[in-house]
Amino acid sequence: MTIDSHVDEFGGLPVREFDPETGIQDASGVAYRLTLGYEREQQGMKFSDLLEKYLSHPQIGNVTALVIGCWDGAYEGSGAETVVDQLLDSSDLLTGLRHLFFGDITFEESEISWIGQADLSPLLRSFPQLEELRIRGANDLSLGRVNHEHLKTLIIEAGGLGADVVQEVTAAVLPELEHLELWLGTDEYGGDASIADVEPLLTGALFPKLKYLGLRNSIFSDEIAKAIAAAPILNQVEVVDLSLGTLSDEGAQALLDCNRLNQLKKLDLHFHYLSDEMCKKLSELEIEVDVDDQQEPDEYDGEMERYCAVSE
């Protein structure tokens, strides 16, 4: 599976591509996506030029949602630092910004494992009113020591998420966080996090308002499922999302054996390696369960291999 389309909605608003010729037409009703694109790049435009035109518009203070698309160098694993610096320099202008997507990049623009990110901790410090931060790509990504009073949604999409970033998340102080989504990925692309790194998220002690926990796109989904089944987090959240991973009957059975599973509103397992029988059992639960997109393991050198949905 690849990411083959851009978001069409973000921050509760429709997304439109920003045209530097027409500028901002509807600051509060549209989330503009800034993307360099092949044609603009061939014309000699840099992403910094595009972002400068956007930031210098008179309506910039009314913007509530911003989507940062492909910048020059993203496919080479670089350039994000320049984008961060420009946003920081204009933080006093972006007074209404509440939703930021940093890296709405499809596979045609750059494979997710190639996207070079940066230290985004200054963004969190400079935008204290930010409520949603969505990040795609994890090369060189850092969140630093996060202490943010208003962030409600944190999403990190990666083909491989480093243990250091997961540990930064578990050490974060986010009293308003309601939605946490981590794409853990595979160690072939930097995803060296283990079950020990995510277990602190399952205690229920880190984020008191958390309602959605997504530990997605993982090569150790069975371990996560077993840990969740025995963890206090089921007493708190409404949605558990283990989709896009390698979940098999072994992990699913641990969930089925947990009586507290029925306290959830939804269990999202789509893209999985479950048997037909297990899918049927899960579908009979009293909660909403998504078991779409059933996969079959691949045989390699006599062994059955399972893969997460998004890696390279």
C-alpha positions in Angstrom: 0.0 0.0 0.0 1.2 3.5 -0.8 -0.1 7.0 0.0 -1.3 8.0 -3.4 -3.5 11.0 -2.7 -3.4 14.3 -0.8 -5.8 15.1 2.0 -9.0 16.8 0.9 -10.1 17.9 4.4 -8.0 19.1 7.3 -8.9 20.9 10.5 -12.6 20.6 9.6 -12.0 22.5 6.3 -11.8 21.6 2.7 -8.2 21.6 1.3 -7.3 23.6 -1.7 -3.9 24.1 -3.3 -2.5 27.6 -2.8 -2.0 29.6 -6.0 0.5 32.4 -5.5 -1.1 34.3 -8.4 -4.5 34.5 -6.7 -3.4 34.3 -3.1 -5.6 33.6 -0.1 -9.3 33.8 -1.1 -10.9 32.3 2.0 -8.6 32.4 5.0 -11.0 31.0 7.6 -13.0 28.7 5.3 -10.3 26.8 3.5 -7.1 25.0 4.5 -4.5 25.8 1.8 -2.0 23.2 0.8 1.4 24.6 -0.2 3.3 22.4 -2.5 6.1 23.2 -4.9 5.2 20.8 -7.7 7.2 19.8 -10.8 6.1 22.7 -12.9 6.9 25.4 -10.4 10.2 23.8 -9.6 11.1 23.7 -13.3 10.3 27.4 -13.5 12.9 28.0 -10.8 10.5 28.7 -7.9 11.6 27.5 -4.5 9.3 26.5 -1.7 10.5 29.4 0.4 9.2 31.7 -2.3 5.8 30.1 -2.3 5.6 30.1 1.5 6.7 33.8 1.6 3.8 34.7 -0.8 1.4 32.9 1.5 2.7 34.4 4.7 2.7 37.9 3.4 -1.0 37.9 2.5 -3.1 40.4 4.5 -5.5 37.7 5.5 -2.8 35.4 7.0 -4.0 36.2 10.6 -7.3 34.6 9.9 -5.8 31.2 8.8 -6.8 28.4 11.1 -5.4 25.4 9.2 -2.3 25.0 7.0 -1.1 22.0 5.0 2.6 21.9 4.1 3.1 19.7 1.0 6.2 18.8 -0.9 9.1 21.2 -0.5 12.3 21.3 -2.6 14.5 18.6 -1.3 11.8 16.6 0.5 12.5 13.5 -1.7 16.2 13.8 -1.0 15.6 13.9 2.8 16.3 17.5 3.3 14.8 21.0 3.3 12.4 20.8 6.2 14.5 23.0 8.4 14.1 25.9 6.1 10.3 25.5 6.2 10.4 25.4 9.9 12.5 28.5 10.2 10.1 30.5 7.9 7.1 29.4 10.0 8.9 30.4 13.1 9.8 33.8 11.7 6.1 34.4 10.9 4.6 33.0 14.1 3.4 36.5 15.1 1.4 36.6 11.9 -0.2 33.1 12.2 -2.1 34.0 15.3 -5.1 32.0 14.3 -3.3 28.8 13.3 -4.8 25.8 15.1 -4.2 22.9 12.7 -0.8 22.1 11.0 -0.1 19.2 8.6 3.7 19.0 8.0 4.3 16.7 5.0 1.2 16.0 2.9 3.4 14.2 0.4 2.4 11.3 -1.8 4.6 8.5 -3.1 4.8 10.1 -6.5 6.5 13.1 -4.8 8.6 11.1 -2.4 8.4 7.7 -0.7 7.4 8.1 2.9 10.7 6.6 4.0 12.7 9.3 2.1 10.9 12.3 3.5 13.4 14.3 5.6 11.9 15.9 8.6 13.5 18.2 11.2 13.4 19.2 14.8 9.8 20.4 15.1 10.0 21.3 18.8 10.4 25.0 18.1 7.0 24.9 16.2 5.3 23.6 19.3 6.8 26.3 21.4 6.1 29.1 19.0 2.5 28.1 18.4 1.1 27.5 21.9 -2.5 27.6 20.6 -2.0 24.7 18.2 -4.6 22.0 18.6 -3.6 19.5 15.9 -0.2 18.5 14.5 0.1 15.9 11.8 3.5 14.8 10.5 4.4 12.5 7.6 7.9 11.2 7.4 10.3 10.5 10.3 13.8 10.8 9.0 15.6 13.2 11.4 12.4 13.9 13.1 12.5 15.2 16.7 9.8 16.6 19.0 12.1 17.5 21.8 10.7 17.9 25.3 7.1 18.6 24.6 5.0 20.6 27.0 1.9 22.0 25.3 -1.3 23.0 26.9 -3.7 23.0 24.0 -2.6 20.2 21.6 -5.5 17.8 21.1 -4.4 15.7 18.2 -0.9 14.3 17.4 -0.4 12.1 14.3 3.0 10.8 13.1 2.9 8.8 9.9 6.1 6.9 9.0 7.4 3.9 7.2 9.6 3.4 10.3 9.3 5.5 13.5 12.4 5.6 15.7 12.3 4.6 19.3 13.7 8.0 20.2 10.6 9.8 18.8 8.2 7.3 20.5 10.1 8.0 23.8 9.7 11.8 23.2 5.9 11.2 22.9 5.7 9.1 26.0 7.6 11.8 27.9 5.4 14.6 26.6 3.2 16.7 28.8 -0.1 17.1 26.8 -3.0 17.5 29.2 -5.5 18.1 26.4 -4.5 15.3 24.1 -7.5 13.3 22.8 -6.1 11.7 19.6 -2.7 10.0 19.4 -1.7 8.1 16.3 1.7 6.6 15.6 2.7 4.7 12.5 5.5 2.5 13.9 6.6 0.9 10.6 9.5 -1.5 10.1 13.1 -1.6 11.2 14.2 -1.7 7.6 13.2 2.0 7.4 14.2 3.2 10.8 11.4 1.8 12.9 13.4 0.5 15.8 10.7 1.0 18.4 9.7 -2.0 20.5 6.8 -3.0 22.7 8.8 -1.6 25.6 8.7 1.8 24.0 5.0 1.9 23.5 3.9 0.3 26.8 4.0 3.6 28.7 1.1 4.7 26.5 -1.0 1.8 27.7 -0.9 2.7 31.4 -3.6 5.4 31.1 -1.5 7.7 33.2 0.1 9.9 30.5 -2.7 11.7 28.7 -5.9 12.0 30.9 -8.2 13.1 28.0 -7.1 10.5 25.5 -10.0 8.9 23.6 -8.3 7.5 20.5 -5.1 5.5 20.5 -3.7 4.4 17.2 -0.6 2.2 17.2 -0.8 1.5 13.5 1.4 0.2 10.6 3.4 -2.0 13.0 5.4 -5.2 12.5 4.7 -6.2 16.1 0.9 -5.7 16.2 0.4 -9.0 18.0 2.6 -7.9 20.9 0.7 -4.6 21.0 -2.7 -6.3 21.0 -1.6 -8.6 23.9 -0.3 -5.6 25.9 -3.5 -3.6 25.3 -5.7 -6.5 26.4 -3.9 -6.5 29.8 -3.5 -2.7 30.2 -5.5 0.0 32.0 -5.8 2.1 28.8 -9.0 0.1 27.8 -10.7 1.8 30.8 -10.1 5.2 29.2 -10.1 5.3 25.4 -13.1 4.9 23.1 -11.2 3.8 20.0 -8.2 1.4 19.6 -6.7 1.4 16.1 -4.2 -1.3 15.2 -4.8 -1.1 11.5 -2.3 -1.3 8.7 -0.2 -3.8 10.7 0.6 -7.4 11.0 -2.1 -8.5 13.4 -2.7 -12.3 13.3 -5.2 -14.6 15.2 -2.7 -14.7 18.1 -3.0 -11.1 18.9 -6.7 -10.9 18.1 -7.5 -13.8 20.4 -5.9 -11.8 23.3 -8.3 -9.0 22.5 -11.3 -11.3 22.3 -10.4 -12.8 25.7 -10.5 -9.4 27.3 -14.0 -8.5 28.7 -13.1 -4.8 28.8 -13.0 -4.7 25.1 -16.7 -4.1 25.0 -16.1 -0.8 26.7 -14.8 0.6 23.4 -16.9 2.3 20.8 -14.6 1.1 18.0 -11.8 -1.4 17.3 -10.1 -0.7 14.0 -8.1 -3.6 12.6 -8.4 -3.1 8.8 -5.4 -4.4 6.9 -4.6 -7.5 8.9 -3.7 -11.2 8.7 -6.7 -12.7 10.5 -8.4 -15.9 9.5 -12.0 -15.9 8.3 -13.1 -17.5 11.5 -11.4 -14.8 13.6 -12.9 -12.1 11.5 -16.3 -13.6 12.1 -15.8 -13.7 15.9 -14.7 -10.1 16.0 -17.6 -9.0 13.9 -20.0 -10.5 16.5 -18.7 -8.2 19.2 -21.2 -5.6 20.5 -18.9 -2.7 19.4 -18.0 -1.4 16.0 -15.1 -3.5 14.5 -13.4 -2.9 11.2 -11.8 -6.1 9.8 -11.7 -5.0 6.1 -8.7 -5.6 3.8 -7.7 -9.1 4.8 -4.2 -10.0 3.8 -2.4 -13.3 3.1 1.2 -13.9 4.4 4.0 -14.4 1.8 6.1 -17.5 1.9 9.8 -16.8 1.8 12.5 -19.5 2.2 9.9 -21.8 3.8 8.7 -19.2 6.3 5.5 -17.2 6.3 6.2 -13.4 6.3 3.7 -10.6 7.2 4.3 -7.0 6.4 2.9 -3.7 7.5 1.0 -1.7 5.0 3.3 1.3 4.6 7.1 0.9 4.7 9.2 2.4 1.9 
